[in-house]
């Protein structure tokens, strides 16, 4: 359940009253990964729903698996997932909170640089992606407290969307959907709500997105990694404008 109803005391224009309100749900998910005699567990704070895709994307972007074929068995229960993998793995022992995807990680997973340098995306397509993504954000419309990630093709057609209280969780969920569908990200666009930090670019680079677009600003480390990874990072995509922070050669501007 992605949202909950709670009782709130509301104040507006000199009046106060009690009413019910929808808020975003956030609960711990226990993830246990097993290989042979080795078993490791962590807790991920997330919005319930699409837990299988979240786990798949999380393990992939953490470098614990190389693809869906590395998973021998996945068992889902209420607020817990057990995954049996075919190869030895590394997994941090910690609580992963919903605001940080790489916090407390002892090492950053190897980033794959396999982006298509010939890909072109029109600026008009990019500027329309936030509007299209919002039309699919059911939980955000009800709570106002959810991040979203959406995968589009270069013509702006939506392929996958995910919502979560954590922006990096939403990215892991859509990456999990891509992996489950067997689709390559080399010619696709990752659109995210909010800002873009290092962990979002790291995850995008791991699966091979050539373009990452965000409604808000990127951080300095996100821009630096985008330059290194060959990703076209676009920010402040709103109200008919955008900023290109790295690899602008992919963006075709519709000039007056």
C-alpha positions in Angstrom: 0.0 0.0 0.0 1.7 3.2 -1.2 -0.3 5.6 1.0 -2.0 5.8 4.3 -4.9 7.8 5.8 -4.1 9.8 8.9 -5.9 12.4 11.0 -4.4 15.9 10.9 -5.3 19.2 12.4 -5.4 21.7 9.5 -5.1 25.5 9.7 -6.0 27.8 6.8 -7.1 31.4 6.6 -7.7 31.8 10.3 -9.7 28.6 10.8 -8.6 25.1 12.1 -10.3 21.8 11.7 -9.6 18.0 11.9 -9.7 16.0 8.7 -8.2 12.9 7.2 -5.3 13.2 4.9 -3.3 10.8 2.6 0.4 10.5 3.3 3.1 8.4 1.6 3.7 5.0 3.2 7.3 4.2 4.3 8.1 0.8 5.8 11.3 -1.3 6.3 11.8 -4.2 3.8 14.1 -6.9 5.1 16.3 -8.2 2.2 18.2 -11.5 2.7 20.6 -12.6 0.1 21.9 -16.2 0.2 24.7 -18.0 -1.7 25.7 -21.4 -0.4 26.4 -21.1 3.3 26.7 -17.3 3.1 23.6 -15.3 4.1 23.4 -11.5 4.6 20.5 -9.3 5.5 19.8 -5.6 5.3 16.8 -3.4 5.7 15.7 -0.9 3.0 13.2 1.9 3.9 10.8 2.1 1.0 7.2 2.5 -0.1 5.6 -0.9 -0.3 4.9 -2.1 -3.8 7.0 -3.4 -6.6 9.3 -5.0 -4.0 10.6 -7.6 -6.5 11.6 -4.9 -9.0 13.2 -2.8 -6.2 15.3 -5.8 -5.0 16.3 -6.7 -8.6 17.3 -3.1 -9.4 19.0 -2.6 -6.0 21.2 -5.8 -6.3 22.1 -4.9 -9.9 23.1 -1.3 -9.2 25.1 -2.4 -6.1 27.0 -4.9 -8.2 25.8 -7.9 -6.3 24.3 -9.4 -9.5 25.2 -8.9 -13.2 21.7 -9.6 -14.4 18.4 -11.4 -13.8 20.0 -14.8 -14.6 22.2 -14.5 -11.5 19.1 -14.9 -9.4 18.2 -18.6 -8.7 15.2 -17.9 -6.5 13.3 -15.0 -5.1 10.7 -15.4 -2.3 8.5 -12.4 -1.4 6.6 -12.1 1.9 5.1 -9.2 3.7 7.9 -6.7 4.2 10.6 -9.3 3.5 12.3 -10.7 0.4 14.8 -13.6 0.3 17.0 -14.0 -2.7 19.2 -17.0 -3.6 22.0 -16.0 -6.0 24.1 -18.2 -8.2 27.5 -16.5 -7.5 29.4 -15.1 -4.5 28.3 -11.5 -3.7 29.1 -8.5 -1.5 26.3 -6.7 0.4 26.7 -4.1 3.1 25.2 -4.8 6.6 23.2 -1.6 7.3 19.9 0.1 7.1 19.4 1.8 3.7 17.3 4.8 4.2 14.9 6.2 1.6 17.0 9.3 0.9 20.4 7.8 0.1 21.3 4.9 -2.2 25.0 4.7 -1.6 25.3 6.0 2.0 27.6 3.9 4.2 28.6 1.8 1.2 32.2 0.8 1.6 32.9 0.9 -2.1 31.1 2.2 -5.2 30.1 -0.5 -7.7 31.9 -0.5 -11.0 30.3 1.8 -13.4 29.8 0.5 -16.9 30.4 3.0 -19.8 28.4 1.7 -22.7 26.3 4.6 -23.8 25.4 5.2 -27.5 27.3 8.3 -28.7 25.1 8.5 -31.8 21.9 8.9 -29.9 20.0 12.2 -30.4 17.1 13.6 -28.4 15.1 16.7 -29.3 14.8 19.4 -26.6 11.1 19.6 -27.2 10.8 15.9 -26.3 12.7 16.4 -23.1 10.7 19.4 -22.0 7.5 17.4 -22.3 8.6 14.5 -20.2 7.8 15.9 -16.7 4.2 16.5 -17.8 3.9 13.0 -19.1 5.4 11.5 -16.0 3.1 13.5 -13.7 0.1 12.0 -15.5 1.2 8.6 -14.3 2.0 9.6 -10.7 -1.1 8.4 -8.9 0.5 8.2 -5.5 2.0 11.6 -5.8 -1.3 13.2 -6.7 -2.9 11.6 -3.6 -0.1 12.3 -1.1 2.2 15.0 -2.5 5.1 13.0 -0.9 6.3 10.6 -3.5 9.3 10.7 -6.0 9.0 9.1 -9.4 11.2 7.7 -12.1 10.0 7.0 -15.6 11.7 5.4 -18.6 11.0 6.9 -22.0 12.2 6.2 -25.5 13.8 9.0 -27.6 10.4 10.0 -29.0 9.0 10.5 -25.5 6.9 7.4 -25.3 6.6 6.1 -21.7 7.8 2.5 -21.1 8.0 2.1 -17.3 7.2 4.2 -14.2 7.8 3.7 -10.5 7.0 5.8 -7.4 8.6 5.7 -3.9 9.3 8.0 -1.0 13.0 7.5 -2.0 14.1 8.9 -5.3 16.8 6.2 -5.6 14.3 3.5 -4.7 12.1 4.7 -7.6 15.2 4.4 -9.9 15.9 0.9 -8.6 12.3 -0.1 -9.3 12.3 1.0 -12.9 15.7 -0.6 -13.5 14.3 -3.8 -12.1 11.4 -3.5 -14.5 13.9 -3.1 -17.4 15.9 -6.1 -16.3 12.8 -8.2 -15.9 11.6 -7.2 -19.3 15.0 -8.0 -20.8 15.3 -4.5 -22.3 18.5 -2.6 -22.9 18.8 1.0 -21.7 21.3 2.2 -24.3 18.8 4.1 -26.3 16.4 5.2 -23.5 15.9 8.2 -21.3 15.6 8.2 -17.5 13.4 10.9 -16.2 13.3 11.6 -12.5 11.5 13.9 -10.1 13.5 16.1 -7.8 17.2 16.6 -7.8 19.9 14.3 -9.1 22.7 13.2 -6.8 25.7 10.9 -7.4 23.7 7.8 -6.6 21.2 8.4 -9.3 23.9 8.8 -12.0 25.8 5.8 -10.7 22.6 3.6 -11.0 21.9 5.0 -14.5 25.4 4.3 -15.6 25.4 0.8 -14.3 22.6 -0.2 -16.7 23.6 2.1 -19.5 21.2 5.1 -19.8 22.7 7.6 -22.2 20.4 10.5 -21.0 19.2 11.4 -17.5 16.6 14.2 -17.2 15.5 15.8 -13.9 13.0 18.4 -12.9 15.4 20.0 -10.4 19.1 20.5 -10.0 22.0 18.1 -10.1 24.8 18.0 -7.5 28.4 18.6 -8.4 29.4 15.0 -8.0 26.5 14.0 -10.3 27.7 16.3 -13.0 31.3 15.0 -12.6 30.3 11.4 -12.9 28.0 12.1 -15.9 31.0 13.6 -17.7 33.1 10.5 -16.9 30.3 8.0 -17.7 29.3 9.6 -20.9 25.8 10.5 -19.8 23.9 13.6 -21.0 22.6 15.1 -17.8 19.8 17.5 -18.1 18.4 19.5 -15.2 15.7 22.1 -14.4 13.5 20.6 -17.0 10.4 22.8 -16.5 8.4 25.7 -17.8 9.8 25.5 -21.3 13.5 25.5 -20.3 16.3 23.1 -19.4 20.0 23.0 -18.6 22.4 20.5 -20.1 25.3 19.8 -17.7 27.3 17.1 -19.6 27.6 15.7 -23.1 25.3 18.2 -24.9 26.1 16.6 -28.3 23.1 14.3 -27.9 20.6 17.2 -27.4 19.1 18.7 -30.6 17.6 22.1 -29.8 14.5 23.4 -31.4 15.7 26.9 -32.1 13.4 29.8 -33.2 
